[in-house]
């Protein structure tokens, strides 16, 4: 079981200046069962801001009402059998780090392992520009 860092909780300390993500999962929030936007849009994306999602239909960041599978311990092996990936993108470098379920560590493309403790200590935020984490889905920073 993985007690994963919560990608949707952990709102910024100052509501007027939310923290930016440094990474996001390669799959969209819906893949993890994270709540959709109140408007009904289920095709939300990771916001550039930590603790929020982005709704392209409403053109706004919002806090989902629940975090899907991240609301409890995550059975990593079962999740992977179901096609859920815990791989992540480091937004500043656009590097994809693969999650190794056996060691519960992220492995960078250079082969360097990143421990789960490092992940929990670092909170997710974003870089400028557009990032294509999966197919035509994009994490983008609004002007």
C-alpha positions in Angstrom: 0.0 0.0 0.0 1.2 3.5 -0.8 0.3 6.5 1.3 0.8 8.8 -1.7 1.2 12.5 -1.4 -2.2 14.0 -2.0 -2.2 15.8 -5.3 -5.4 17.6 -4.8 -5.3 18.4 -1.1 -2.8 20.6 0.6 -4.2 24.0 -0.3 -1.7 26.8 -0.2 -1.3 28.7 3.1 -2.2 32.0 1.6 -5.3 31.8 -0.6 -4.3 34.9 -2.5 -1.0 33.4 -3.6 -1.4 29.6 -4.1 1.8 27.5 -4.4 2.7 26.3 -7.9 3.1 22.7 -8.7 6.6 21.3 -9.4 5.2 18.0 -10.8 2.0 16.2 -11.8 1.0 12.7 -12.6 1.1 11.7 -16.3 -2.6 10.7 -16.3 -5.4 13.2 -15.9 -7.3 13.6 -12.6 -10.2 11.5 -13.8 -8.0 8.4 -14.1 -7.6 8.5 -10.3 -11.3 9.1 -9.7 -10.8 12.7 -8.6 -14.0 14.7 -8.5 -15.0 16.6 -11.6 -15.8 20.3 -11.9 -19.2 21.4 -10.5 -20.2 22.3 -14.1 -20.2 18.6 -14.9 -16.9 18.6 -17.0 -15.1 15.3 -16.3 -12.2 16.2 -18.6 -10.3 18.4 -16.0 -6.6 18.7 -15.8 -4.0 19.3 -13.1 -4.0 23.0 -12.4 -0.7 24.9 -12.3 -1.6 25.5 -8.6 -1.1 22.9 -5.9 -4.3 21.5 -4.5 -6.4 22.7 -7.5 -7.6 21.3 -10.8 -8.3 23.2 -14.1 -11.6 23.2 -15.9 -11.2 24.3 -19.5 -15.0 24.6 -19.9 -15.3 27.1 -17.0 -11.8 28.5 -17.5 -11.1 28.4 -13.8 -9.1 26.6 -11.2 -11.2 24.7 -8.6 -10.8 22.5 -5.5 -12.4 19.1 -6.1 -14.8 17.8 -3.5 -12.9 14.6 -3.1 -9.5 13.2 -4.2 -10.6 9.9 -5.6 -8.1 7.1 -4.9 -5.9 9.6 -3.1 -8.4 9.9 -0.2 -7.1 6.6 1.3 -4.2 4.2 1.2 -3.5 3.3 -2.4 -3.1 -0.4 -3.3 -0.3 0.2 -5.9 -0.2 -3.2 -7.4 -3.9 -3.4 -7.9 -4.0 0.1 -9.3 -1.3 -0.8 -11.8 -3.3 -3.9 -12.9 -6.2 -1.5 -13.5 -4.1 0.7 -15.8 -3.4 3.5 -13.3 0.0 5.0 -13.5 1.8 6.8 -10.8 4.5 8.0 -13.1 5.0 11.8 -12.9 6.3 14.7 -14.9 8.7 17.2 -13.4 7.3 20.3 -14.9 10.5 22.5 -14.9 12.5 19.9 -16.9 9.6 18.0 -18.6 11.3 14.8 -17.3 9.1 11.7 -16.8 9.9 9.8 -13.6 8.7 6.2 -13.6 7.2 4.9 -10.4 8.7 1.5 -9.4 6.1 -0.3 -7.3 8.6 -2.9 -6.0 10.8 -0.3 -4.3 8.1 2.4 -3.9 10.5 4.9 -5.5 10.5 7.2 -8.5 13.2 6.5 -11.0 14.3 9.3 -13.3 15.3 8.9 -16.9 18.9 9.0 -15.8 18.3 5.9 -13.6 18.5 7.8 -10.3 16.0 6.6 -7.7 14.0 9.2 -5.8 12.6 8.0 -2.5 9.0 8.4 -1.5 10.1 10.4 1.5 11.6 13.0 -0.9 8.3 13.1 -2.7 6.2 13.7 0.4 8.6 16.5 1.5 8.4 18.3 -1.9 5.0 19.7 -2.9 3.8 19.7 -6.5 4.0 23.1 -8.7 4.4 24.3 -12.6 6.6 25.8 -15.2 5.7 28.3 -17.9 4.4 27.2 -21.3 2.5 24.1 -22.4 3.4 20.6 -21.3 2.0 17.5 -23.1 1.9 14.8 -20.4 -0.4 12.4 -22.3 -1.7 12.5 -25.8 -3.5 15.7 -26.5 -4.0 16.6 -22.8 -2.0 19.5 -21.7 -1.0 21.2 -18.5 -0.7 24.8 -19.3 0.0 28.0 -17.5 -2.5 30.8 -18.2 -1.1 34.2 -19.0 
